[in-house]
Structure formats: structure tokens, C-alpha cells
Amino acid sequence: MFSVRQFAVVVAALLYIANGPAVSAEEKKSKEQSADCGAATGISVLSSPIAPWKGAQLRVVVASETAFDGELSLVGPDGNAAVNTRERQGGPPYYWFAEVAAPDVGTWQAKLTRDGAKADCSTITREITVRRTAGASPSA
């Protein structure tokens, strides 16, 4: 079984290698809108499990092709940050990892705030919906 750190490294590497398949349609649209933001176009966000639910830990990995300083925050449905981390790891890919042991039901936000970026490109936000119960298992 993978440790949390090993899981984060593997996911970050997979996001780096296969940036296309791991990117949602919403993220692709956001990338297109921020094409002039330079390094922001090389950032991927992945939550685990794929369909988060209240009975499982919520893990989020944000990976980037380029190195920069920033802070990853997981903001709960109540608007309060449950986790904040400035600890960038790896390289390349560079990644931030955050985990919530018992997430509340509702819409969470993974926010990566980049230090020194232009105002309109400084924060990258992805919404993650945590359901009340587990969804169907992935199938072939």
C-alpha cells in the first residue's frame, strides 16, 4: 500500500506525464481563459477519490511543470480554510498536497495562490463536490 507521500508523488508524476487525460473539461476551459497567464497553463489539479464522499479522506494534489512559490488551501463549504500548505515538493513536476480526514458534504475549493503572479492570474481555483454517500465504483 502506498504512503500518503508516495501517493502524492505518483499522482503528481502522472499529472505531469499525461496532462490531457487527467484534466477535466472545466479545467481545460479555465486553462483556455487564462492562456496569457504563462505558468498557470501548466497546472493540474486532481482530487482523490475521483468522486469524493463524506466517508472517505479528501486528498488534493496540484502539480506544475514550473517551479514557483505559492500556497495551496482547501476551503470547505462553510468558507473556512480547512488546510493551508506552502510546502512545494518534487521537481519537476513540482506539487502541493493537502488532505482532509473527514470532509463535510458540499462544494469545496482547492485554491493555489501563486506568489508574485499578476493579479488576474495569482489564484487558481477548482471546485470539488463532496457527496453524502459513495458513488458507483469505476468500471471498464
DORO-395291 format. One record per residue: residue number from 0; z, y, x negated of N, C-alpha, C, CB in turn; residue in three letters. Coordinates in nm, 4 decimals. Glycine has a CB too. Layout:
# DORO-395291
i_n.zz_n.yy_n.xx_ca.zz_ca.yy_ca.xx_c.zz_c.yy_c.xx_cb.zz_cb.yy_cb.xx_aa
NUM_Z_Y_X_Z_Y_X_Z_Y_X_Z_Y_X_ALA
...
This chain:
# DORO-395291
i_n.zz_n.yy_n.xx_ca.zz_ca.yy_ca.xx_c.zz_c.yy_c.xx_cb.zz_cb.yy_cb.xx_aa
0_0.0000_-0.1177_-0.0845_0.0000_0.0000_0.0000_0.0000_0.1238_-0.0889_0.1220_-0.0001_0.0961_MET
1_-0.0702_0.2246_-0.0487_-0.0792_0.3498_-0.1238_0.0471_0.4322_-0.1089_-0.1995_0.4309_-0.0780_PHE
2_0.0854_0.4997_-0.2167_0.1903_0.6003_-0.2048_0.1264_0.7253_-0.1453_0.2581_0.6306_-0.3441_SER
3_0.2067_0.8195_-0.1031_0.1539_0.9433_-0.0451_0.0653_1.0149_-0.1464_0.2690_1.0360_0.0007_VAL
4_0.1075_1.0229_-0.2717_0.0292_1.0909_-0.3759_-0.1042_1.0192_-0.3985_0.1094_1.0976_-0.5085_ARG
5_-0.1018_0.8842_-0.4060_-0.2251_0.8088_-0.4243_-0.3186_0.8301_-0.3062_-0.1949_0.6595_-0.4421_GLN
6_-0.2635_0.8319_-0.1854_-0.3429_0.8573_-0.0656_-0.4131_0.9926_-0.0755_-0.2542_0.8521_0.0601_PHE
7_-0.3385_1.0953_-0.1149_-0.3946_1.2296_-0.1258_-0.5050_1.2356_-0.2298_-0.2858_1.3297_-0.1601_ALA
8_-0.4860_1.1697_-0.3432_-0.5874_1.1702_-0.4491_-0.7141_1.1004_-0.4013_-0.5337_1.1016_-0.5768_VAL
9_-0.6991_0.9856_-0.3375_-0.8151_0.9114_-0.2880_-0.8908_0.9928_-0.1831_-0.7713_0.7762_-0.2289_VAL
10_-0.8193_1.0518_-0.0890_-0.8837_1.1308_0.0160_-0.9535_1.2526_-0.0442_-0.7802_1.1751_0.1218_VAL
11_-0.8883_1.3204_-0.1365_-0.9498_1.4372_-0.1999_-1.0771_1.3978_-0.2723_-0.8522_1.5037_-0.2976_ALA
12_-1.0743_1.2858_-0.3421_-1.1940_1.2393_-0.4127_-1.3054_1.2048_-0.3151_-1.1610_1.1177_-0.4995_ALA
13_-1.2706_1.1374_-0.2065_-1.3725_1.1039_-0.1066_-1.4323_1.2286_-0.0425_-1.3130_1.0141_0.0012_LEU
14_-1.3494_1.3279_-0.0127_-1.3997_1.4532_0.0428_-1.4935_1.5216_-0.0551_-1.2839_1.5464_0.0789_LEU
15_-1.4598_1.5149_-0.1818_-1.5406_1.5786_-0.2851_-1.6752_1.5084_-0.2993_-1.4662_1.5782_-0.4192_TYR
16_-1.6721_1.3748_-0.3001_-1.7946_1.2973_-0.3191_-1.8829_1.3016_-0.1950_-1.7608_1.1526_-0.3540_ILE
17_-1.8242_1.2871_-0.0775_-1.9004_1.2757_0.0470_-1.8700_1.3914_0.1393_-1.8701_1.1436_0.1171_ALA
18_-1.8886_1.5125_0.0939_-1.8532_1.6315_0.1711_-1.9201_1.6335_0.3084_-1.8913_1.7566_0.0940_ASN
19_-2.0375_1.5754_0.3225_-2.1060_1.5756_0.4511_-2.0380_1.4925_0.5583_-2.2439_1.5269_0.4332_GLY
20_-2.0220_1.3596_0.5406_-1.9674_1.2756_0.6457_-1.8246_1.3094_0.6870_-1.9728_1.1353_0.6023_PRO
21_-1.7416_1.3622_0.5968_-1.6024_1.3899_0.6305_-1.5840_1.5254_0.6969_-1.5173_1.3827_0.5068_ALA
22_-1.6929_1.5975_0.7206_-1.6852_1.7324_0.7742_-1.7214_1.7299_0.9226_-1.7786_1.8283_0.6960_VAL
23_-1.6347_1.7869_1.0050_-1.6592_1.7902_1.1487_-1.7671_1.8934_1.1818_-1.5291_1.8219_1.2250_SER
24_-1.8227_1.8853_1.3022_-1.9227_1.9825_1.3461_-1.8627_2.1229_1.3481_-1.9772_1.9453_1.4858_ALA
25_-1.7361_2.1324_1.3895_-1.6678_2.2626_1.3926_-1.6566_2.3201_1.2520_-1.5273_2.2492_1.4559_GLU
26_-1.6250_2.2337_1.1546_-1.6123_2.2803_1.0169_-1.7478_2.3228_0.9607_-1.5505_2.1710_0.9291_GLU
27_-1.8546_2.2487_0.9947_-1.9885_2.2873_0.9487_-2.0262_2.4245_1.0032_-2.0932_2.1825_0.9916_LYS
28_-1.9957_2.4491_1.1313_-2.0255_2.5787_1.1914_-1.9475_2.6887_1.1206_-1.9925_2.5778_1.3419_LYS
29_-1.8211_2.6617_1.0932_-1.7382_2.7590_1.0231_-1.7920_2.7862_0.8836_-1.5940_2.7101_1.0150_SER
30_-1.8391_2.6810_0.8159_-1.8970_2.6966_0.6826_-2.0215_2.7848_0.6876_-1.9315_2.5595_0.6227_LYS
31_-2.1059_2.7627_0.7882_-2.2269_2.8440_0.8011_-2.1921_2.9907_0.8229_-2.3138_2.7928_0.9167_GLU
32_-2.0893_3.0166_0.9028_-2.0494_3.1537_0.9314_-1.9899_3.2223_0.8100_-1.9504_3.1562_1.0447_GLN
33_-1.9331_3.1444_0.7178_-1.8704_3.2054_0.6009_-1.9482_3.1764_0.4731_-1.7275_3.1560_0.5866_SER
34_-2.0790_3.1617_0.4834_-2.1618_3.1282_0.3683_-2.1499_3.2309_0.2569_-2.3059_3.1154_0.4105_ALA
35_-2.1251_3.3577_0.2904_-2.1126_3.4604_0.1889_-1.9749_3.4639_0.1255_-2.1440_3.5936_0.2477_ASP
36_-1.8897_3.3709_0.1595_-1.7534_3.3689_0.1058_-1.7432_3.2884_-0.0228_-1.6577_3.3124_0.2086_CYS
37_-1.8531_3.2536_-0.0838_-1.8510_3.1872_-0.2135_-1.7818_3.0538_-0.2100_-1.7848_3.2740_-0.3142_GLY
38_-1.6681_3.0436_-0.2757_-1.5977_2.9163_-0.2917_-1.5526_2.8568_-0.1587_-1.4779_2.9349_-0.3817_ALA
39_-1.5413_2.9375_-0.0546_-1.4952_2.8863_0.0748_-1.5893_2.7801_0.1293_-1.4821_3.0003_0.1754_ALA
40_-1.7161_2.7818_0.0916_-1.8104_2.6826_0.1418_-1.7887_2.5458_0.0820_-1.9504_2.7267_0.1149_THR
41_-1.7108_2.5356_-0.0257_-1.6845_2.4072_-0.0888_-1.5501_2.3492_-0.0511_-1.6928_2.4208_-0.2367_GLY
42_-1.4942_2.3895_0.0608_-1.3619_2.3443_0.1020_-1.3737_2.2489_0.2209_-1.2720_2.4647_0.1378_ILE
43_-1.3014_2.1364_0.2121_-1.2990_2.0389_0.3205_-1.1554_2.0141_0.3632_-1.3666_1.9069_0.2777_SER
44_-1.1376_1.9879_0.4927_-1.0054_1.9626_0.5487_-1.0098_1.8285_0.6204_-0.9611_2.0774_0.6457_VAL
45_-0.9098_1.7434_0.5938_-0.9034_1.6135_0.6589_-0.7599_1.5874_0.7018_-0.9548_1.5010_0.5650_LEU
46_-0.7453_1.5445_0.8263_-0.6127_1.5063_0.8741_-0.6071_1.3550_0.8883_-0.5792_1.5757_1.0091_SER
47_-0.4882_1.3010_0.8762_-0.4671_1.1586_0.8931_-0.3409_1.1411_0.9771_-0.4553_1.0851_0.7548_SER
48_-0.3468_1.0568_1.0793_-0.4589_0.9750_1.1217_-0.5743_1.0594_1.1773_-0.4128_0.8750_1.2260_PRO
49_-0.6872_0.9958_1.1971_-0.8057_1.0671_1.2462_-0.7766_1.1339_1.3795_-0.9250_0.9710_1.2603_ILE
50_-0.7067_1.0625_1.4671_-0.6643_1.1186_1.5960_-0.5119_1.1227_1.5962_-0.7197_1.0339_1.7179_ALA
51_-0.4523_1.2304_1.5429_-0.3062_1.2376_1.5299_-0.2348_1.2249_1.6643_-0.2664_1.3684_1.4636_PRO
52_-0.1178_1.1629_1.6604_-0.0359_1.1485_1.7794_0.1103_1.1614_1.7411_-0.0627_1.0138_1.8493_TRP
53_0.1937_1.1844_1.8401_0.3347_1.2164_1.8190_0.4109_1.1084_1.7425_0.4011_1.2395_1.9513_LYS
54_0.3764_0.9842_1.7547_0.4496_0.8756_1.6902_0.4101_0.8474_1.5473_0.4326_0.7533_1.7678_GLY
55_0.3209_0.9243_1.4894_0.2741_0.8991_1.3525_0.2867_1.0252_1.2679_0.1277_0.8498_1.3531_ALA
56_0.3089_1.0073_1.1382_0.3137_1.1215_1.0477_0.1786_1.1919_1.0482_0.3521_1.0770_0.9043_GLN
57_0.1816_1.3237_1.0413_0.0598_1.4027_1.0302_0.0453_1.4414_0.8839_0.0632_1.5295_1.1237_LEU
58_-0.0641_1.3999_0.8224_-0.0932_1.4327_0.6833_-0.2224_1.5114_0.6793_-0.1028_1.3048_0.5951_ARG
59_-0.2222_1.6162_0.5985_-0.3415_1.7002_0.5850_-0.3720_1.7182_0.4373_-0.3220_1.8385_0.6549_VAL
60_-0.4990_1.6954_0.4024_-0.5473_1.7179_0.2664_-0.6577_1.8223_0.2741_-0.5988_1.5846_0.1999_VAL
61_-0.6473_1.9248_0.1906_-0.7524_2.0254_0.1785_-0.8060_2.0131_0.0372_-0.6994_2.1720_0.2090_VAL
62_-0.9365_1.9915_0.0231_-0.9982_1.9717_-0.1082_-1.1022_2.0802_-0.1344_-1.0631_1.8318_-0.1176_ALA
63_-1.1130_2.1173_-0.2621_-1.2071_2.2209_-0.3022_-1.2783_2.1789_-0.4307_-1.1348_2.3563_-0.3216_SER
64_-1.4036_2.2181_-0.4429_-1.4801_2.1910_-0.5633_-1.4392_2.2842_-0.6766_-1.6289_2.2043_-0.5354_GLU
65_-1.3854_2.4007_-0.6433_-1.3498_2.5000_-0.7448_-1.1996_2.5246_-0.7439_-1.4259_2.6322_-0.7211_THR
66_-1.1496_2.5672_-0.8593_-1.0063_2.5951_-0.8720_-0.9766_2.7372_-0.8280_-0.9587_2.5730_-1.0168_ALA
67_-0.8728_2.7536_-0.7487_-0.8207_2.8848_-0.7117_-0.6775_2.8664_-0.6659_-0.9076_2.9522_-0.6003_PHE
68_-0.6017_2.9728_-0.6695_-0.4633_2.9671_-0.6230_-0.4591_2.9978_-0.4741_-0.3737_3.0663_-0.7020_ASP
69_-0.3680_2.9346_-0.4062_-0.3539_2.9582_-0.2630_-0.2363_2.8806_-0.2071_-0.4819_2.9201_-0.1894_GLY
70_-0.2187_2.8935_-0.0756_-0.1083_2.8276_-0.0078_-0.1592_2.7562_0.1156_0.0012_2.9285_0.0295_GLU
71_-0.1189_2.6298_0.1310_-0.1505_2.5523_0.2498_-0.0298_2.5540_0.3418_-0.1910_2.4067_0.2133_LEU
72_-0.0521_2.5893_0.4674_0.0536_2.5906_0.5682_0.0104_2.5048_0.6863_0.0856_2.7360_0.6142_SER
73_0.1039_2.4289_0.7405_0.0815_2.3583_0.8661_0.1651_2.4299_0.9707_0.1190_2.2046_0.8558_LEU
74_0.0960_2.4912_1.0661_0.1614_2.5708_1.1693_0.1625_2.4908_1.2984_0.0897_2.7079_1.1892_VAL
75_0.2812_2.4723_1.3543_0.2979_2.3931_1.4754_0.2548_2.4660_1.6002_0.4398_2.3514_1.4895_GLY
76_0.2541_2.3959_1.7122_0.2152_2.4556_1.8400_0.3027_2.5741_1.8796_0.2204_2.3513_1.9485_PRO
77_0.4252_2.5801_1.8260_0.5152_2.6908_1.8580_0.4876_2.8154_1.7735_0.6589_2.6472_1.8387_ASP
78_0.3916_2.8065_1.6804_0.3555_2.9214_1.5973_0.4340_2.9330_1.4681_0.3735_3.0455_1.6748_GLY
79_0.5280_2.8427_1.4458_0.6080_2.8448_1.3229_0.5505_2.7487_1.2196_0.7547_2.8084_1.3531_ASN
80_0.5546_2.7886_1.0928_0.5062_2.7033_0.9849_0.6065_2.5908_0.9608_0.4832_2.7856_0.8551_ALA
81_0.5604_2.4663_0.9745_0.6454_2.3503_0.9508_0.6472_2.3144_0.8023_0.5972_2.2305_1.0342_ALA
82_0.5362_2.3411_0.7336_0.5230_2.3096_0.5915_0.4428_2.4199_0.5245_0.4551_2.1707_0.5703_VAL
83_0.4880_2.4615_0.4058_0.4136_2.5545_0.3205_0.4133_2.4968_0.1804_0.4761_2.6990_0.3226_ASN
84_0.2985_2.4948_0.1162_0.2931_2.4485_-0.0218_0.1921_2.5294_-0.1012_0.2582_2.2996_-0.0275_THR
85_0.2300_2.5687_-0.2208_0.1411_2.6383_-0.3133_0.0980_2.5448_-0.4252_0.2098_2.7632_-0.3712_ARG
86_0.1391_2.4187_-0.4158_0.1153_2.3230_-0.5236_-0.0273_2.2678_-0.5178_0.2167_2.2081_-0.5162_GLU
87_-0.1162_2.3283_-0.5971_-0.2534_2.2771_-0.6090_-0.2506_2.1629_-0.7090_-0.3547_2.3899_-0.6538_ARG
88_-0.3207_2.0552_-0.6774_-0.3215_1.9375_-0.7632_-0.4637_1.8979_-0.7985_-0.2493_1.8209_-0.6955_GLN
89_-0.4746_1.8037_-0.8913_-0.6040_1.7464_-0.9261_-0.6912_1.8385_-1.0058_-0.6758_1.7065_-0.8043_GLY
90_-0.8189_1.8068_-1.0044_-0.9166_1.8926_-1.0624_-1.0187_1.8240_-1.1492_-0.8505_1.9934_-1.1384_GLY
91_-1.1460_1.8483_-1.1152_-1.1942_1.8567_-0.9778_-1.1981_1.7182_-0.9148_-1.3334_1.9218_-0.9730_PRO
92_-1.1834_1.6999_-0.7911_-1.1588_1.8028_-0.6922_-1.0140_1.8508_-0.6986_-1.1915_1.7508_-0.5526_PRO
93_-0.9954_1.9733_-0.6604_-0.8632_2.0334_-0.6507_-0.8172_2.0143_-0.5065_-0.8645_2.1863_-0.6923_TYR
94_-0.6879_1.9909_-0.4861_-0.6436_1.9664_-0.3488_-0.5002_2.0105_-0.3257_-0.6574_1.8198_-0.3151_TYR
95_-0.4721_2.0339_-0.1986_-0.3381_2.0630_-0.1487_-0.3073_1.9546_-0.0472_-0.3274_2.2086_-0.0853_TRP
96_-0.1806_1.9154_-0.0389_-0.1404_1.8088_0.0511_-0.0157_1.8530_0.1261_-0.1152_1.6766_-0.0260_PHE
97_-0.0135_1.8297_0.2565_0.1041_1.8627_0.3378_0.1255_1.7509_0.4393_0.0869_2.0013_0.4097_ALA
98_0.2507_1.7303_0.4748_0.2856_1.6211_0.5657_0.3988_1.6630_0.6580_0.3253_1.4952_0.4868_GLU
99_0.3864_1.6232_0.7858_0.4923_1.6445_0.8843_0.5297_1.5068_0.9374_0.4467_1.7424_1.0012_VAL
100_0.6581_1.4701_0.9239_0.7029_1.3356_0.9606_0.6927_1.3085_1.1105_0.8457_1.3153_0.9155_ALA
101_0.7283_1.4070_1.1926_0.7289_1.3884_1.3379_0.6670_1.5112_1.4043_0.8739_1.3641_1.3908_ALA
102_0.5339_1.5168_1.4098_0.4697_1.6352_1.4669_0.4880_1.6441_1.6182_0.3220_1.6350_1.4335_PRO
103_0.5048_1.7662_1.6674_0.5117_1.7901_1.8109_0.3717_1.7800_1.8720_0.5742_1.9287_1.8403_ASP
104_0.3661_1.7474_1.9987_0.2398_1.7416_2.0718_0.1845_1.8829_2.0858_0.2585_1.6752_2.2115_VAL
105_0.0537_1.8966_2.0687_-0.0107_2.0263_2.0842_-0.1093_2.0536_1.9727_0.0928_2.1359_2.0891_GLY
106_-0.1535_2.1777_1.9643_-0.2528_2.2170_1.8648_-0.1836_2.2743_1.7419_-0.3516_2.3195_1.9236_THR
107_-0.2057_2.2088_1.6308_-0.1549_2.2513_1.5009_-0.2658_2.3246_1.4274_-0.1033_2.1300_1.4177_TRP
108_-0.2297_2.4033_1.3305_-0.3283_2.4705_1.2463_-0.2982_2.4406_1.1004_-0.3289_2.6235_1.2720_GLN
109_-0.4020_2.3992_1.0284_-0.3933_2.3870_0.8830_-0.4546_2.5157_0.8291_-0.4681_2.2559_0.8275_ALA
110_-0.3752_2.5953_0.7579_-0.4212_2.7243_0.7065_-0.4143_2.7245_0.5551_-0.3374_2.8402_0.7645_LYS
111_-0.5276_2.7480_0.4913_-0.5300_2.7658_0.3475_-0.5555_2.9133_0.3210_-0.6385_2.6751_0.2796_LEU
112_-0.4583_2.9794_0.2614_-0.4698_3.1213_0.2287_-0.5008_3.1323_0.0803_-0.3391_3.1999_0.2654_THR
113_-0.6194_3.1848_0.0502_-0.6649_3.1952_-0.0890_-0.6202_3.3270_-0.1495_-0.8181_3.1821_-0.0977_ARG
114_-0.5570_3.3194_-0.2653_-0.5147_3.4395_-0.3364_-0.6357_3.5126_-0.3931_-0.4159_3.4042_-0.4488_ASP
115_-0.6387_3.6441_-0.3779_-0.7420_3.7267_-0.4376_-0.8783_3.7221_-0.3713_-0.7574_3.6888_-0.5757_GLY
116_-0.8927_3.6558_-0.2584_-1.0219_3.6486_-0.1898_-1.0421_3.7730_-0.1036_-1.0310_3.5204_-0.1029_ALA
117_-1.1699_3.8000_-0.0670_-1.1987_3.9106_0.0234_-1.1233_3.8885_0.1543_-1.3518_3.9236_0.0489_LYS
118_-1.0866_3.9966_0.2202_-1.0049_3.9888_0.3422_-1.0651_3.8943_0.4465_-0.9884_4.1279_0.4029_ALA
119_-1.1971_3.9020_0.4686_-1.2588_3.8182_0.5722_-1.2751_3.6729_0.5276_-1.3946_3.8751_0.6109_ASP
120_-1.2467_3.6426_0.4020_-1.2600_3.5066_0.3503_-1.1285_3.4502_0.2968_-1.3641_3.5035_0.2411_CYS
121_-1.0203_3.5226_0.3119_-0.8959_3.4810_0.2469_-0.8265_3.3644_0.3158_-0.8018_3.5967_0.2403_SER
122_-0.8435_3.3470_0.4464_-0.7752_3.2388_0.5179_-0.8753_3.1464_0.5851_-0.6784_3.2959_0.6221_THR
123_-0.8624_3.0191_0.5562_-0.9462_2.9170_0.6184_-0.8542_2.8375_0.7100_-1.0178_2.8241_0.5108_ILE
124_-0.8889_2.8300_0.8375_-0.8036_2.7665_0.9378_-0.8790_2.6557_1.0095_-0.7527_2.8700_1.0389_THR
125_-0.8133_2.5415_1.0263_-0.8683_2.4308_1.1042_-0.7638_2.3889_1.2064_-0.9091_2.3104_1.0122_ARG
126_-0.8072_2.3645_1.3290_-0.7154_2.3200_1.4336_-0.7113_2.1675_1.4369_-0.7575_2.3764_1.5717_GLU
127_-0.5906_2.1152_1.4573_-0.5681_1.9714_1.4637_-0.4878_1.9458_1.5912_-0.4929_1.9173_1.3345_ILE
128_-0.5412_1.8650_1.6797_-0.4728_1.8354_1.8055_-0.3913_1.7080_1.7921_-0.5737_1.8224_1.9211_THR
129_-0.2623_1.7201_1.8175_-0.1712_1.6052_1.8155_-0.1495_1.5633_1.9605_-0.0336_1.6399_1.7437_VAL
130_-0.1844_1.4371_1.9891_-0.1713_1.3855_2.1258_-0.0333_1.3238_2.1495_-0.2805_1.2815_2.1539_ARG
131_-0.0066_1.3007_2.2757_0.1212_1.2423_2.3161_0.1294_1.0936_2.2771_0.1411_1.2585_2.4680_ARG
132_0.0179_1.0222_2.2907_0.0137_0.8782_2.2597_-0.1023_0.8485_2.1664_0.0012_0.7937_2.3890_THR
133_-0.0977_0.7317_2.1061_-0.2047_0.6915_2.0138_-0.3343_0.6708_2.0912_-0.1661_0.5619_1.9370_ALA
134_-0.4446_0.7093_2.0280_-0.5759_0.6876_2.0873_-0.6264_0.5477_2.0559_-0.6756_0.7924_2.0374_GLY
135_-0.7462_0.5194_2.0968_-0.8080_0.3900_2.0686_-0.8314_0.3764_1.9184_-0.9415_0.3740_2.1466_ALA
136_-0.8198_0.2556_1.8680_-0.8440_0.2291_1.7264_-0.9927_0.2443_1.6975_-0.7944_0.0873_1.6867_SER
137_-1.0268_0.2909_1.5767_-1.1693_0.2992_1.5402_-1.2324_0.1611_1.5419_-1.1868_0.3638_1.4007_PRO
138_-1.3573_0.1568_1.5809_-1.4294_0.0290_1.5814_-1.5631_0.0437_1.5121_-1.4496_-0.0219_1.7250_SER
139_-1.6235_-0.0686_1.4803_-1.7508_-0.0676_1.4078_-1.8623_-0.0241_1.4982_-1.7817_-0.2047_1.3493_ALA
